[in-house]
Amino acid sequence: MTQSLPGWEAQIRMSTQMHKNARLKPPKYSKQAAVLMLLFYHDDQLWMPLIQRPIYDGVHSGQMALPGGKYEAQDKDLLTTALRETHEEIGVKVERDYVIGQLSELYIPPSNITVSPFLAIIPDKPSYIPDPLEVANITEVGLKALQSPENYSEKEVKIHNGQILKAPSYQIAGKTIWGATAMMLSELLFLFDELD
């Protein structure tokens, strides 16, 4: 991807007030993580897998997410993190040659993590082997569905501390995609709109 990234200009479209506040006061230190937007063609359109986190005692319990996770000391770089975590979580091994770029990093306040999203396009629809400890289910989402205004709404969501947030969200296949995942997808859609 050679064009400049829209970053916050695109991310803000799906941002909650919590994310806006965090942008005004970014932390001095945060943990590093990476996720993979894994695109593939099927039925003449682009799709990608999203995972739903299991219900657990943590800040992202039950949420829709991109496959990925925290940087570990043995990782060569954040792209290694994204590829390793994708393989561990959904059982799909992606070679570096299929990675076409990196989107803007995003700070996630509840977990004090800065996430670097990477974008890959693979030639075939993947087969999944989800890790049940990390993935409750996998939903394939079409970019056309994400681009449709019918699948956008503002929802009230309850976060880990019981607080209610008003969150712009995508409503796809009965799932609510909001927060950092929706913000990263918003930047991806912005880039695809620019290409059209």
VMD Tcl script that draws the C-alpha trace (Angstrom):
set ca {
  {0.00 0.00 0.00}
  {1.76 3.10 -1.18}
  {-0.88 5.73 -0.52}
  {-0.83 7.62 2.76}
  {-3.09 6.27 5.47}
  {-6.13 8.20 6.68}
  {-5.61 7.02 10.28}
  {-7.75 8.86 12.81}
  {-9.77 10.58 10.06}
  {-11.20 7.16 9.17}
  {-11.07 5.57 12.62}
  {-13.11 8.34 14.26}
  {-16.18 7.37 12.20}
  {-16.54 4.27 14.41}
  {-15.04 5.68 17.60}
  {-16.67 5.70 21.02}
  {-16.22 8.62 23.41}
  {-13.76 6.46 25.37}
  {-11.50 6.16 22.30}
  {-11.81 9.88 21.57}
  {-10.81 10.73 25.15}
  {-7.84 8.34 24.99}
  {-6.66 10.01 21.78}
  {-6.48 13.35 23.60}
  {-4.36 11.83 26.40}
  {-2.36 8.95 24.96}
  {-0.37 6.92 27.51}
  {3.41 7.14 27.76}
  {3.68 3.35 27.74}
  {1.43 0.62 26.39}
  {1.78 -3.03 25.48}
  {2.16 -3.86 21.79}
  {-0.07 -6.17 19.79}
  {-0.87 -6.93 16.15}
  {-3.86 -8.23 14.22}
  {-4.37 -9.52 10.69}
  {-7.06 -8.46 8.25}
  {-7.08 -11.61 6.13}
  {-8.87 -10.91 2.86}
  {-9.83 -13.56 0.32}
  {-12.03 -13.65 -2.79}
  {-15.20 -15.75 -2.76}
  {-18.26 -15.35 -5.02}
  {-16.63 -12.34 -6.72}
  {-16.22 -10.32 -3.57}
  {-13.72 -9.83 -0.78}
  {-14.31 -11.46 2.60}
  {-12.42 -11.71 5.85}
  {-12.73 -13.79 9.01}
  {-13.59 -12.15 12.31}
  {-13.47 -14.04 15.57}
  {-15.69 -13.80 18.60}
  {-13.83 -13.98 21.88}
  {-15.15 -16.49 24.43}
  {-16.92 -15.26 27.55}
  {-14.25 -14.83 30.20}
  {-13.34 -12.55 33.08}
  {-11.63 -9.86 31.01}
  {-12.17 -6.58 29.22}
  {-12.80 -8.03 25.75}
  {-15.06 -10.90 26.80}
  {-17.44 -12.01 24.03}
  {-16.39 -9.24 21.64}
  {-15.87 -9.52 17.89}
  {-12.24 -9.09 16.90}
  {-9.63 -9.59 14.22}
  {-7.31 -12.55 14.76}
  {-4.20 -11.38 16.58}
  {-2.68 -10.79 19.97}
  {0.20 -9.50 22.07}
  {3.76 -9.14 20.88}
  {6.04 -11.74 22.45}
  {9.80 -11.54 22.99}
  {10.54 -14.24 20.41}
  {8.64 -12.36 17.66}
  {10.95 -10.82 15.07}
  {8.54 -7.91 14.57}
  {4.85 -7.04 14.88}
  {4.04 -8.68 11.54}
  {5.43 -11.91 12.98}
  {3.05 -11.41 15.90}
  {0.04 -10.98 13.61}
  {0.89 -14.06 11.53}
  {1.72 -16.23 14.55}
  {-1.45 -15.27 16.40}
  {-3.61 -15.82 13.32}
  {-2.20 -19.32 12.97}
  {-2.67 -20.04 16.69}
  {-6.20 -18.64 16.90}
  {-7.86 -19.74 13.66}
  {-5.42 -22.33 12.29}
  {-4.59 -20.41 9.10}
  {-0.91 -20.11 8.20}
  {-0.30 -17.00 6.09}
  {3.03 -16.42 4.36}
  {4.60 -12.96 4.52}
  {4.42 -12.72 0.71}
  {0.63 -12.32 0.97}
  {0.88 -9.30 3.28}
  {0.29 -6.13 1.27}
  {0.54 -3.46 3.93}
  {-0.03 -2.10 7.39}
  {-2.80 0.21 8.57}
  {-2.60 2.86 11.29}
  {-1.90 1.70 14.81}
  {-4.66 2.17 17.36}
  {-4.57 2.50 21.12}
  {-7.14 0.44 23.06}
  {-7.75 2.07 26.46}
  {-9.33 -0.78 28.52}
  {-6.39 -3.12 27.94}
  {-3.66 -0.45 27.57}
  {-2.56 -1.98 24.26}
  {-1.47 -0.33 21.02}
  {-2.49 -2.53 18.09}
  {-0.84 -2.61 14.66}
  {-3.21 -3.98 11.97}
  {-1.72 -5.74 8.93}
  {-3.50 -6.50 5.68}
  {-3.07 -9.69 3.64}
  {-4.87 -11.08 0.60}
  {-4.74 -14.83 0.05}
  {-5.79 -16.59 -3.18}
  {-8.24 -19.10 -1.71}
  {-10.98 -19.26 0.90}
  {-9.23 -20.54 4.06}
  {-10.10 -23.57 6.16}
  {-10.21 -22.85 9.87}
  {-9.10 -24.76 12.94}
  {-10.16 -22.41 15.76}
  {-8.53 -22.61 19.18}
  {-11.52 -23.04 21.53}
  {-9.67 -21.29 24.36}
  {-9.38 -18.10 22.31}
  {-12.17 -18.29 19.75}
  {-15.87 -18.91 20.43}
  {-16.71 -18.75 16.72}
  {-15.55 -17.40 13.37}
  {-17.75 -15.18 11.18}
  {-16.80 -14.43 7.59}
  {-17.67 -10.85 6.74}
  {-17.97 -9.45 3.22}
  {-16.56 -5.99 2.54}
  {-19.77 -5.17 0.63}
  {-21.81 -5.84 3.77}
  {-19.53 -3.58 5.81}
  {-19.91 -0.83 3.21}
  {-23.72 -1.01 3.27}
  {-25.40 1.76 5.32}
  {-28.09 -0.79 6.28}
  {-25.52 -2.62 8.40}
  {-24.45 0.44 10.37}
  {-26.08 1.55 13.61}
  {-25.31 3.14 16.94}
  {-25.77 0.72 19.84}
  {-25.48 0.93 23.57}
  {-22.89 -1.57 24.78}
  {-21.97 -2.54 28.30}
  {-18.23 -2.70 28.95}
  {-16.29 -4.68 31.57}
  {-16.78 -2.16 34.41}
  {-20.55 -2.03 33.88}
  {-20.39 1.35 32.15}
  {-22.69 1.85 29.13}
  {-21.15 3.32 25.99}
  {-22.83 4.60 22.85}
  {-20.93 2.83 20.10}
  {-21.09 3.17 16.34}
  {-21.21 -0.41 15.10}
  {-21.53 -2.74 12.15}
  {-24.37 -5.27 12.43}
  {-23.36 -8.32 10.41}
  {-24.73 -11.88 10.57}
  {-26.37 -11.16 13.92}
  {-23.09 -9.88 15.39}
  {-22.27 -6.41 16.73}
  {-18.81 -5.21 15.67}
  {-17.76 -2.13 17.59}
  {-14.80 -0.49 19.34}
  {-11.24 -0.93 18.08}
  {-12.22 -3.64 15.58}
  {-14.84 -1.39 13.97}
  {-12.36 1.51 13.93}
  {-9.74 -0.57 12.11}
  {-12.34 -1.84 9.64}
  {-13.44 1.75 9.05}
  {-9.91 2.66 7.94}
  {-9.81 -0.37 5.64}
  {-13.14 0.64 4.04}
  {-11.90 4.22 3.67}
  {-8.90 2.93 1.69}
  {-11.08 0.75 -0.53}
  {-13.44 3.71 -1.16}
  {-10.43 5.77 -2.25}
  {-9.46 3.06 -4.76}
  {-12.93 2.98 -6.37}
}
mol new
graphics top color blue
foreach p $ca { graphics top sphere $p radius 0.5 }
foreach p [lrange $ca 0 end-1] q [lrange $ca 1 end] { graphics top cylinder $p $q radius 0.2 }
display resetview
